[in-house]
Amino acid sequence: MIIGKKRQEVIFNIKRCVNEKKFNAKVEPDDPVLSKKDRLKLVEKFWANHNRPFSKAINILARGILNIGTPLLTLNTEIDNPESLSKLSSAIVTCNHYNQFDCLPLKRLAMKYHKRLYFVIEDTNLKLPNWIGFLMRNIDSIPVTASFRYLGRELPKHLNKIFSKKNRWIVVYPEQELWLNYRKPRPLQKGAYYYAAKMNVPIISCFVEIKDTNKQEKLHPEFNKTRWILHVLPTIYPDPKLSLAQNIEKMRKVDYLQKKAAYEKYYGKKLDYTFTDWDIAGYKKK
């Protein structure tokens, strides 16, 4: 499913960012725009309301909607999961970021092992309108914002509280920004690996292969529908013999190389960052 207008502009933005080697840049033209000060206030307000009875009730409702909707919306999604993850009570899940609904295969994976799944989201997602904004604010979201104090002091407190309970996984998209139907794994930001190393939890490394179909998207005639295959790659563990900085770099490098190898294996192509229309799954160039 493809949501949003100006999809041609998004593809143009992806192509421009690839050519400029800005692989973690924003490409969606209509995302909310806020100052750093307003972003921080938005996140602080989110956490201030988080434990109030009304917010807890809405959270239960939103999670229920997601729990019911996930199996229905992933009927055509395959999960390639060669090894059991049942013993991983606490973990950070990383994956390529390619669709507004790319959390659904990960949610289904978590449901398979009876894990509660949390999602790290960009602060501006809290301002999204309509039902998408409702879900973003209420389905066990963990907003991040560009504040050293927040990232260094406040966010770890929230993560530690989550990991203090059993069977909690947290999704982090280390590619940072959503790039619509972009098949290639992008260079990874270090945040996910910093918190994994700091809190001594493993990385569940994932890569989603996006397959074309011959069925046209109803609202976007320039695209065919796609289906997804979630490949669960070998789990990455912090090394107690390494320093924090060494663990961050090692885990990030291993995760990227695993995603790169998965791309090359399942698409049968060597990874390079020369843009072609094939890079956007389902795209039918006019």
Summary of the structure (lengths in Angstrom):
residues: 286
radius of gyration: 18.4
end to end distance: 19.9
largest distance: 54.5
contacts: 845
relative contact order: 0.17
helix: 44%
strand: 18%
